[in-house]
């Protein structure tokens, strides 16, 4: 029992944003909600930390406060982004048609994707 509790605690404290996170939402006062395959984590971040994740291009803006991990996108159709590796319970993020077109253009050179 103790090992299970410790391993769960480590996931929440030691997750890697670049590899583990599917998308994140930016809230007020630097509170960020990170969404992974099997978990959601809220964490305070400075503007500099947040900008570092956004600046490298790995996370793509889908609306005013939501960014998706472009390397984790499985498909982008009908205003819905679905993520790879989520099994039958695929996590989804809605996106406007205008933004969908922009994201497809950004991702076109990176990898083949079901559209």
LOSE-575547 format. One line per 4 residues: number of its first residue (from 1); their letters; for each residue x, y, z of C-alpha. Coordinates in pm, 1 decimal, padded with zeros to 6 digits. Example, Ala and Ser with C-alpha at 12.3 -4.5 7.8 and 13.67 -1.06 7.14 Angstrom:
<rs>
1) AS) 01230.0/-00450.0/00780.0 ~ 01367.0/-00106.0/00714.0
</rs>
This chain:
<rs>
1) XXXX) 00000.0/00000.0/00000.0 ~ 00275.8/00242.5/00088.1 ~ 00453.8/00191.2/-00246.5 ~ 00134.9/00266.3/-00441.2
5) XXXX) 00083.0/00589.0/-00249.2 ~ 00444.6/00693.1/-00305.0 ~ 00438.0/00613.3/-00677.3 ~ 00115.5/00813.1/-00726.4
9) XXXX) 00267.1/01102.7/-00537.0 ~ 00577.4/01094.3/-00759.4 ~ 00364.4/01113.0/-01076.2 ~ 00198.3/01429.4/-00951.9
13) XXXX) 00519.6/01594.5/-00837.9 ~ 00762.7/01479.5/-01106.9 ~ 00570.5/01489.0/-01432.9 ~ 00744.8/01621.2/-01744.3
17) XXXX) 00536.0/01886.8/-01914.7 ~ 00695.9/01831.5/-02256.1 ~ 00640.2/01454.4/-02266.5 ~ 00357.2/01373.2/-02024.1
21) XXXX) 00107.1/01654.2/-02078.2 ~ -00156.4/01645.8/-02353.8 ~ -00279.3/02000.1/-02296.6 ~ -00297.6/02269.2/-02032.5
25) XXXX) -00531.4/02553.1/-01938.6 ~ -00403.0/02879.0/-01794.7 ~ -00610.2/03017.6/-01511.4 ~ -00590.5/03325.2/-01295.2
29) XXXX) -00288.7/03418.6/-01088.4 ~ -00056.6/03170.3/-01261.4 ~ -00260.4/02859.9/-01177.9 ~ -00221.7/02609.9/-01464.1
33) XXXX) -00429.8/02292.7/-01508.1 ~ -00220.2/02024.3/-01676.1 ~ -00405.0/01734.5/-01837.8 ~ -00222.3/01407.4/-01892.4
37) XXXX) -00339.3/01070.2/-02014.9 ~ -00477.6/00955.7/-01679.6 ~ -00459.2/01260.4/-01457.2 ~ -00515.6/01632.7/-01415.9
41) XXXX) -00280.8/01845.1/-01208.3 ~ -00313.6/02207.8/-01099.0 ~ 00010.7/02387.9/-01035.9 ~ 00121.3/02749.6/-00990.2
45) XXXX) 00370.2/02870.2/-01248.9 ~ 00546.3/03196.0/-01317.2 ~ 00486.7/03378.7/-01643.6 ~ 00847.4/03302.4/-01744.7
49) XXXX) 00801.2/02926.1/-01693.1 ~ 00478.1/02928.4/-01888.4 ~ 00624.2/03134.7/-02171.4 ~ 00916.6/02891.8/-02199.2
53) XXXX) 00674.4/02605.6/-02275.2 ~ 00486.0/02813.2/-02529.2 ~ 00790.5/02972.4/-02697.4 ~ 00953.8/02647.7/-02810.3
57) XXXX) 00653.9/02566.3/-03032.2 ~ 00570.5/02232.9/-02873.3 ~ 00242.8/02369.1/-02735.3 ~ -00005.1/02526.8/-02976.6
61) XXXX) -00269.7/02776.3/-02869.3 ~ -00625.9/02653.0/-02935.7 ~ -00816.3/02927.6/-02754.4 ~ -00757.1/03217.4/-02517.2
65) XXXX) -00628.9/03001.7/-02231.0 ~ -00572.2/02647.9/-02367.8 ~ -00257.5/02506.4/-02528.6 ~ -00219.6/02154.7/-02672.4
69) XXXX) 00094.7/01944.3/-02705.9 ~ 00138.0/01929.7/-03083.4 ~ 00338.0/01605.4/-03059.9 ~ 00047.9/01426.8/-02889.7
73) XXXX) -00228.3/01512.9/-03139.2 ~ -00379.4/01202.8/-03298.2 ~ -00642.7/01373.8/-03511.0 ~ -00793.8/01713.8/-03577.0
77) XXXX) -01137.5/01691.5/-03735.6 ~ -01474.5/01863.2/-03707.5 ~ -01351.9/02109.8/-03446.7 ~ -01217.1/01840.8/-03210.6
81) XXXX) -00855.1/01758.2/-03123.4 ~ -00800.9/01399.3/-03007.7 ~ -00478.1/01279.6/-02849.3 ~ -00278.8/00964.3/-02912.8
85) XXXX) -00218.4/00701.2/-02648.6 ~ -00538.9/00759.4/-02456.3 ~ -00710.5/00430.1/-02539.0 ~ -01085.9/00411.3/-02572.0
89) XXXX) -01130.4/00714.8/-02349.0 ~ -00955.4/00959.9/-02582.0 ~ -00926.2/01303.6/-02431.3 ~ -01060.2/01575.1/-02657.0
93) XXXX) -01031.0/01952.0/-02683.5 ~ -01274.6/02161.2/-02889.4 ~ -01123.6/02409.8/-03132.9 ~ -01282.1/02669.1/-03362.6
97) XXXX) -01280.4/02600.9/-03737.4 ~ -01059.3/02904.1/-03792.9 ~ -00805.4/02788.7/-03531.3 ~ -00829.2/02430.2/-03661.4
101) XXXX) -00712.8/02550.3/-04003.5 ~ -00418.4/02737.5/-03847.8 ~ -00312.9/02434.2/-03641.2 ~ -00330.6/02203.0/-03943.4
105) XXXX) -00102.7/02439.4/-04134.0 ~ 00145.1/02451.0/-03845.4 ~ 00150.4/02074.0/-03808.2 ~ 00153.0/01982.6/-04179.2
109) XXXX) 00533.0/01980.0/-04203.7 ~ 00590.1/01806.0/-03868.8 ~ 00422.4/01465.8/-03913.8 ~ 00147.8/01287.0/-04101.6
113) XXX) -00180.7/01311.4/-03913.4 ~ -00533.3/01179.2/-03965.1 ~ -00741.2/01479.8/-04071.9
</rs>
